Amino acid sequence: MMETAKRVAEIPPSRSVQPQEERFRVVSPTMPILSLRDVVKDYQSDGQPVRALDGVTLDVESGQFVTLVGRSGCGKSTLLNLAGAMDFPTAGNVSIDGISTSGLPDTELTRIRREKVGF
């Protein structure tokens, strides 16, 4: 039986979309498919440090829909790059399907992107 996805925001019944079972894989409800823990990302801009993300913690369960909303320059793309294993945090941890992305060889990162993320 398919578990129902958690709702991040309530959608009016007239606009709700029911997921098709073949699109989702049920994993343990205690292990998120994506987990960011106390993630910090710093960049250098004109020799000055810029903090793009400051202590972000986020869990995304299988089948859950998440929307990132914010003003220009607030860190949305940075967060997506970290979540997709395209970049690495200055501090903190990013895990995809229970596997920490830090320190993985390029071949394993490529496999995770292809099989788990879709890059």
ABEGO torsion letter per residue (X at the ends): XBBBBBBABBBBAAABBBBBAAABBBBBAABBABBBBGBBBBBBBGGBBBBABBGBBBBBBBGBBBBBBEBBGAGAAAAAAAAAGABBBABEBBBBGGBBABGBBAAAAAAAAAAAAGX
